[in-house]
Amino acid sequence: MFIVIMDIDKKLNLIKRNTEEIIGEDELKKLIKGKKQISVYWGTMPTGSISIAYFFPMLKIADFLKAGLKVKILLADLHAELDGVPWDLVEKRYDYYKRVIINILKIIGVDIKKLEFVRGKDFQLKPRYMADLLKLSTITSITDATKSASEAVKTARGDVKVSGIIYPLMQALDEEFLGVDIQFAGTDQRKIMVYAREFLPKIGYKKRIEIMNPMIRGLVGKQMSSSIESTKIDLLNTEDEVKRKINNAECVSGNPDNGIMALLKYLIFIIKDNKELIIERPEKYGGNLVYKNYKELEKDFVSKKLHPLDLKNAVAKEINSLLREFRKDKKLKELHQEAYS
């Protein structure tokens, strides 16, 4: 009996690791104890050129797989069109996104045979889905729909389109039509997830567990943005571009609240998986520093033993090493050129 409890705790800890919030955590615990196979989905729209931020949800997906969950990845092409991507480019961006996601998963050691990729249009244009969408529209006010979408789609930028109002209703329905127990997304999707839990039961479907990962700090400003180049590192950036962006990133000595430290905490140290991180420094400045985990590094950074410039040089080196496989992928470059020409 004691061994079973430990197994449950280990599974729960893997599912919760590096998440920001879980809506329905008690429900999750019951599922783990009572259900043989738990399923989760993560969705993304094929919109802007993919940045290194995509590693963060993929690392969480790796945790879900280790915990024994069935994982579905939704490539939401119809959502992308509703969000303003030209309809003639969506197919090309779909191909680019799928190749990038597969490459990321391979780099972090995920067996993609254990994943299911789903295209949005394969089920979202079917009669029963559309009937339920219309049914939801009859019980959802414009205020509710706009509020739900405010942080996730273009309604947040002041130009409210009908498509932006439809978007949260569809994302709620996706949970049902994908047949999952859990939706996983960033905290920017929280209002849509709350909407799903409230409104799906009103049309006869069960509410799902909602798991959110934190929105990672941008290199400049509060958040990585696909529309602001200086905040993010694109997966196809050159080595020099990466070094320049890292060098220009905000990183105040002694203050760990910045994008550089976020990359270390949520990406670099997780991928290294207990392997040491070496901060190279000239002997006249004390020689190299070696860290086994993020907490050790943060302690030295806060105490100002570790200088921001030395930290940035090490992070640029790690990121460039990580992006090497993407730069070598000629097919990926061709897809990117076609998708964003």
RODO-2510 file (C-alpha; in nm, 4 decimals, decimal comma):
residues 341
     n   res          X          Y          Z
     1     m     0,0000     0,0000     0,0000
     2     f     0,2819     0,2372     0,0858
     3     i     0,4463     0,1812    -0,2553
     4     v     0,1235     0,2712    -0,4402
     5     i     0,0983     0,6013    -0,2510
     6     m     0,4575     0,6848    -0,3409
     7     d     0,3841     0,6122    -0,7071
     8     i     0,0845     0,8459    -0,6957
     9     d     0,2906     1,1200    -0,5314
    10     k     0,5659     1,0841    -0,7899
    11     k     0,3162     1,1073    -1,0755
    12     l     0,1494     1,4109    -0,9229
    13     n     0,4831     1,5846    -0,8669
    14     l     0,5847     1,5245    -1,2295
    15     i     0,2561     1,6670    -1,3540
    16     k     0,2839     1,9727    -1,1251
    17     r     0,6541     2,0456    -1,1767
    18     n     0,7248     2,4025    -1,2967
    19     t     0,3557     2,4824    -1,3402
    20     e     0,2045     2,8145    -1,2353
    21     e    -0,1477     2,7029    -1,1489
    22     i    -0,3777     2,4016    -1,1604
    23     i    -0,7528     2,4584    -1,1622
    24     g    -0,9063     2,1392    -1,0290
    25     e    -0,6062     1,9947    -0,8456
    26     d    -0,8292     1,7837    -0,6182
    27     e    -0,9950     1,6437    -0,9304
    28     l    -0,6503     1,5640    -1,0675
    29     k    -0,5580     1,3715    -0,7529
    30     k    -0,8761     1,1646    -0,7835
    31     l    -0,8002     1,0901    -1,1483
    32     i    -0,4491     0,9735    -1,0652
    33     k    -0,5809     0,7429    -0,7948
    34     g    -0,8733     0,6028    -0,9882
    35     k    -0,8115     0,6111    -1,3633
    36     k    -0,5742     0,3898    -1,5595
    37     q    -0,5174     0,6301    -1,8479
    38     i    -0,5281     1,0113    -1,8115
    39     s    -0,5214     1,2268    -2,1239
    40     v    -0,4065     1,5858    -2,1753
    41     y    -0,3855     1,8192    -2,4708
    42     w    -0,1761     2,1223    -2,5527
    43     g    -0,2712     2,3426    -2,8456
    44     t    -0,0929     2,6032    -3,0510
    45     m    -0,1849     2,8196    -3,3484
    46     p     0,0526     2,8237    -3,6470
    47     t     0,0977     3,2007    -3,6437
    48     g     0,4324     3,3788    -3,5907
    49     s     0,7834     3,2404    -3,6341
    50     i     0,8603     3,0069    -3,3440
    51     s     1,0865     3,1230    -3,0628
    52     i     1,2828     2,9361    -2,7999
    53     a     0,9816     2,9828    -2,5687
    54     y     0,8335     2,6697    -2,7286
    55     f     1,0845     2,4616    -2,5359
    56     f     0,9000     2,5427    -2,2118
    57     p     0,5682     2,3674    -2,2895
    58     m     0,7544     2,0843    -2,4632
    59     l     0,9519     2,0163    -2,1447
    60     k     0,6207     1,9997    -1,9597
    61     i     0,4846     1,7605    -2,2211
    62     a     0,7893     1,5427    -2,1534
    63     d     0,6875     1,5406    -1,7845
    64     f     0,3330     1,4361    -1,8746
    65     l     0,4649     1,1461    -2,0799
    66     k     0,6972     1,0357    -1,7988
    67     a     0,3960     1,0423    -1,5676
    68     g     0,2155     0,8024    -1,8020
    69     l    -0,0344     1,0477    -1,9495
    70     k    -0,1630     1,0228    -2,3046
    71     v    -0,0717     1,3486    -2,4811
    72     k    -0,2366     1,5139    -2,7789
    73     i    -0,0887     1,8166    -2,9544
    74     l    -0,3451     2,0286    -3,1357
    75     l    -0,2142     2,2300    -3,4278
    76     a    -0,5013     2,4745    -3,4410
    77     d    -0,5011     2,5890    -3,8024
    78     l    -0,8595     2,7164    -3,7920
    79     h    -0,7856     2,9116    -3,4738
    80     a    -0,4901     3,0725    -3,6542
    81     e    -0,7160     3,1873    -3,9357
    82     l    -0,9565     3,3334    -3,6818
    83     d    -0,6624     3,5142    -3,5228
    84     g    -0,5766     3,6852    -3,8505
    85     v    -0,3246     3,4605    -4,0291
    86     p    -0,3857     3,4833    -4,4081
    87     w    -0,5788     3,1732    -4,5086
    88     d    -0,3417     3,1003    -4,7983
    89     l    -0,0435     3,0814    -4,5575
    90     v    -0,1918     2,8659    -4,2822
    91     e    -0,1093     2,5349    -4,4525
    92     k     0,2553     2,6342    -4,4938
    93     r     0,2791     2,7514    -4,1341
    94     y     0,1141     2,4282    -4,0206
    95     d     0,3921     2,2256    -4,1880
    96     y     0,6594     2,4509    -4,0370
    97     y     0,5123     2,4297    -3,6870
    98     k     0,4795     2,0526    -3,6921
    99     r     0,8405     2,0059    -3,8034
   100     v     0,9692     2,2475    -3,5373
   101     i     0,7716     2,0806    -3,2587
   102     i     0,8930     1,7349    -3,3599
   103     n     1,2532     1,8635    -3,3664
   104     i     1,2199     2,0170    -3,0195
   105     l     1,0759     1,6967    -2,8768
   106     k     1,3570     1,4904    -3,0284
   107     i     1,6204     1,7252    -2,8866
   108     i     1,4823     1,6880    -2,5348
   109     g     1,4549     1,3107    -2,5726
   110     v     1,0800     1,2615    -2,6168
   111     d     0,9619     0,9573    -2,8094
   112     i     0,7180     1,1137    -3,0564
   113     k     0,5538     0,7726    -3,1101
   114     k     0,3809     0,8303    -2,7763
   115     l     0,2197     1,1536    -2,9004
   116     e    -0,0814     1,2192    -3,1165
   117     f    -0,0836     1,5239    -3,3449
   118     v    -0,4287     1,6573    -3,4310
   119     r    -0,5172     1,9167    -3,6947
   120     g    -0,7944     2,1524    -3,5893
   121     k    -0,9876     2,1444    -3,9154
   122     d    -1,0091     1,7643    -3,9010
   123     f    -1,2792     1,7884    -3,6332
   124     q    -1,3733     2,1561    -3,5892
   125     l    -1,5647     2,1787    -3,9188
   126     k    -1,7760     1,8688    -3,8588
   127     p    -2,1540     1,9129    -3,8104
   128     r    -2,1726     1,8094    -3,4419
   129     y    -1,8886     2,0459    -3,3457
   130     m    -2,0480     2,3345    -3,5342
   131     a    -2,3877     2,2592    -3,3791
   132     d    -2,2341     2,2702    -3,0303
   133     l    -2,0537     2,5927    -3,1168
   134     l    -2,3855     2,7519    -3,2110
   135     k    -2,5408     2,6105    -2,8945
   136     l    -2,2654     2,7701    -2,6848
   137     s    -2,3190     3,1000    -2,8638
   138     t    -2,6810     3,1087    -2,7441
   139     i    -2,5790     3,1021    -2,3761
   140     t    -2,2602     3,3113    -2,3952
   141     s    -2,2825     3,6887    -2,3782
   142     i    -2,0586     3,9100    -2,5899
   143     t    -1,9123     4,0394    -2,2637
   144     d    -1,8261     3,6857    -2,1456
   145     a    -1,6667     3,5905    -2,4788
   146     t    -1,4679     3,9136    -2,5087
   147     k    -1,3469     3,8942    -2,1505
   148     s    -1,2409     3,5298    -2,1938
   149     a    -1,0399     3,6066    -2,5055
   150     s    -0,8882     3,9316    -2,3809
   151     e    -0,5386     3,7989    -2,3028
   152     a    -0,5137     3,5344    -2,5727
   153     v    -0,6273     3,6788    -2,9061
   154     k    -0,6441     4,0092    -3,0881
   155     t    -0,9363     4,1407    -2,8824
   156     a    -0,6610     4,2349    -2,6355
   157     r    -0,5303     4,4868    -2,8854
   158     g    -0,8523     4,6827    -2,9036
   159     d    -0,9797     4,5744    -3,2478
   160     v    -1,2587     4,3327    -3,1554
   161     k    -1,3516     4,1032    -3,4443
   162     v    -1,6308     3,8461    -3,4422
   163     s    -1,3610     3,5807    -3,4867
   164     g    -1,2085     3,6817    -3,1530
   165     i    -1,5418     3,6236    -2,9818
   166     i    -1,5808     3,2782    -3,1425
   167     y    -1,2273     3,1761    -3,0439
   168     p    -1,2810     3,1028    -2,6691
   169     l    -1,5983     2,9049    -2,7416
   170     m    -1,4040     2,6822    -2,9795
   171     q    -1,1168     2,6341    -2,7372
   172     a    -1,3659     2,5204    -2,4744
   173     l    -1,5243     2,2723    -2,7159
   174     d    -1,1812     2,1389    -2,8135
   175     e    -1,1541     1,9810    -2,4682
   176     e    -1,4644     1,7718    -2,5333
   177     f    -1,4001     1,6803    -2,8949
   178     l    -1,0399     1,5817    -2,8276
   179     g    -1,1681     1,3511    -2,5542
   180     v    -0,9217     1,4624    -2,2867
   181     d    -0,9249     1,5009    -1,9094
   182     i    -0,6863     1,7985    -1,8975
   183     q    -0,6020     2,1068    -2,0990
   184     f    -0,2484     2,2432    -2,0662
   185     a    -0,1651     2,6017    -2,1680
   186     g     0,0057     2,9213    -2,0577
   187     t    -0,1388     3,1534    -1,7960
   188     d    -0,2434     3,3887    -2,0773
   189     q    -0,5134     3,1295    -2,1549
   190     r    -0,6535     3,1281    -1,8014
   191     k    -0,9740     3,3210    -1,8753
   192     i    -1,0608     3,0857    -2,1604
   193     m    -0,9983     2,7854    -1,9360
   194     v    -1,2225     2,9299    -1,6645
   195     y    -1,4864     2,9912    -1,9311
   196     a    -1,4612     2,6259    -2,0419
   197     r    -1,5122     2,4972    -1,6876
   198     e    -1,8180     2,7162    -1,6426
   199     f    -1,9891     2,6750    -1,9802
   200     l    -1,9209     2,3177    -2,0977
   201     p    -2,1429     2,1707    -1,8224
   202     k    -2,4232     2,4018    -1,9402
   203     i    -2,4415     2,2088    -2,2689
   204     g    -2,4049     1,8668    -2,1081
   205     y    -2,0268     1,8135    -2,1041
   206     k    -1,7986     1,7679    -1,8052
   207     k    -1,5549     2,0320    -1,6914
   208     r    -1,1854     1,9564    -1,7350
   209     i    -0,8748     2,0086    -1,5243
   210     e    -0,6769     2,3130    -1,6385
   211     i    -0,2987     2,3174    -1,5974
   212     m    -0,0990     2,6326    -1,6700
   213     n     0,2699     2,6951    -1,7115
   214     p     0,4140     3,0400    -1,6312
   215     m     0,4643     3,2977    -1,9039
   216     i     0,8421     3,3328    -1,9296
   217     r     1,0045     3,6747    -1,9010
   218     g     1,1180     3,8323    -2,2236
   219     l     1,4790     3,9334    -2,2809
   220     v     1,3455     4,2889    -2,2734
   221     g     1,0227     4,3695    -2,0901
   222     k     0,7855     4,1412    -1,9064
   223     q     0,7040     3,8767    -2,1656
   224     m     0,8390     3,7124    -2,4797
   225     s     0,6359     3,8409    -2,7735
   226     s     0,6301     3,7012    -3,1258
   227     s     0,5716     4,0536    -3,2569
   228     i     0,8634     4,2189    -3,0694
   229     e     1,1920     4,0797    -3,1960
   230     s     1,4105     4,2064    -2,9115
   231     t     1,2129     4,0094    -2,6498
   232     k     1,2718     3,6649    -2,7985
   233     i     1,5207     3,4306    -2,9596
   234     d     1,3943     3,2741    -3,2797
   235     l     1,4885     2,9102    -3,3345
   236     l     1,6549     3,0032    -3,6637
   237     n     1,8535     3,3013    -3,5336
   238     t     2,2255     3,2883    -3,6149
   239     e     2,4909     3,2541    -3,3450
   240     d     2,5730     3,6244    -3,3732
   241     e     2,2052     3,7200    -3,3463
   242     v     2,1700     3,5109    -3,0317
   243     k     2,4806     3,6672    -2,8755
   244     r     2,3577     4,0172    -2,9614
   245     k     2,0110     3,9586    -2,8157
   246     i     2,1503     3,8006    -2,4990
   247     n     2,4016     4,0840    -2,4547
   248     n     2,1253     4,3430    -2,4967
   249     a     1,8917     4,1651    -2,2556
   250     e     1,7854     4,3232    -1,9286
   251     c     1,9861     4,1694    -1,6434
   252     v     2,0458     4,3917    -1,3401
   253     s     2,3199     4,2680    -1,1076
   254     g     2,1713     4,1049    -0,7970
   255     n     1,8115     4,0986    -0,9290
   256     p     1,7051     3,7530    -1,0564
   257     d     1,3763     3,8787    -1,2050
   258     n     1,4771     3,8852    -1,5703
   259     g     1,4608     3,6815    -1,8896
   260     i     1,8165     3,5494    -1,8642
   261     m     1,7528     3,3904    -1,5256
   262     a     1,4187     3,2545    -1,6514
   263     l     1,5981     3,0782    -1,9378
   264     l     1,8301     2,9184    -1,6837
   265     k     1,5571     2,8144    -1,4419
   266     y     1,2951     2,6832    -1,6821
   267     l     1,5069     2,5651    -1,9749
   268     i     1,8821     2,5267    -1,9462
   269     f     1,9069     2,3527    -1,6084
   270     i     1,6106     2,1259    -1,6871
   271     i     1,7599     2,0161    -2,0183
   272     k     2,1012     1,9637    -1,8593
   273     d     1,9313     1,7249    -1,6125
   274     n     2,1869     1,7359    -1,3296
   275     k     2,4837     1,8048    -1,5601
   276     e     2,7005     2,0944    -1,4486
   277     l     2,6803     2,4412    -1,5988
   278     i     3,0198     2,6054    -1,6379
   279     i     3,0496     2,9840    -1,6298
   280     e     3,3804     3,0612    -1,7991
   281     r     3,5802     3,3502    -1,6532
   282     p     3,9440     3,4631    -1,6864
   283     e     4,1691     3,3637    -1,3964
   284     k     4,2209     3,7302    -1,3057
   285     y     3,8480     3,7462    -1,2236
   286     g     3,8503     3,4277    -1,0166
   287     g     3,8391     3,1586    -1,2845
   288     n     3,5467     2,9414    -1,3879
   289     l     3,2360     2,8891    -1,1765
   290     v     3,0523     2,5556    -1,1790
   291     y     2,6858     2,5097    -1,0852
   292     k     2,4914     2,1883    -1,0354
   293     n     2,1474     2,3535    -1,0138
   294     y     1,9624     2,6808    -1,0524
   295     k     1,9404     2,7563    -0,6790
   296     e     2,3203     2,7600    -0,6442
   297     l     2,3523     2,9942    -0,9405
   298     e     2,0761     3,2265    -0,8222
   299     k     2,2388     3,2539    -0,4789
   300     d     2,5675     3,3715    -0,6328
   301     f     2,3887     3,6069    -0,8708
   302     v     2,1874     3,7693    -0,5911
   303     s     2,5036     3,8086    -0,3789
   304     k     2,6743     3,9607    -0,6883
   305     k     2,9471     3,6971    -0,6900
   306     l     2,8340     3,6170    -1,0443
   307     h     2,8529     3,9115    -1,2863
   308     p     2,5718     3,9600    -1,5455
   309     l     2,8179     3,9687    -1,8383
   310     d     2,9739     3,6328    -1,7439
   311     l     2,6245     3,4908    -1,7015
   312     k     2,5127     3,6215    -2,0410
   313     n     2,8156     3,4716    -2,2157
   314     a     2,7391     3,1312    -2,0662
   315     v     2,3693     3,1494    -2,1555
   316     a     2,4465     3,2534    -2,5152
   317     k     2,6791     2,9537    -2,5470
   318     e     2,4145     2,7125    -2,4127
   319     i     2,1389     2,8533    -2,6350
   320     n     2,3553     2,8405    -2,9457
   321     s     2,4378     2,4793    -2,8707
   322     l     2,0678     2,4052    -2,8346
   323     l     1,9799     2,5704    -3,1673
   324     r     2,2496     2,3957    -3,3689
   325     e     2,0127     2,1234    -3,4955
   326     f     1,7583     2,3772    -3,6206
   327     r     2,0210     2,5693    -3,8152
   328     k     2,1317     2,2477    -3,9902
   329     d     1,7783     2,1560    -4,0962
   330     k     1,7552     2,2726    -4,4586
   331     k     1,3946     2,1590    -4,4957
   332     l     1,2955     2,3652    -4,1920
   333     k     1,4557     2,6740    -4,3430
   334     e     1,2664     2,6173    -4,6671
   335     l     0,9371     2,5813    -4,4817
   336     h     1,0078     2,8969    -4,2845
   337     q     1,0839     3,0928    -4,5993
   338     e     0,7586     2,9776    -4,7620
   339     a     0,5513     3,0428    -4,4501
   340     y     0,6825     3,3933    -4,3792
   341     s     0,7782     3,5257    -4,7199
***
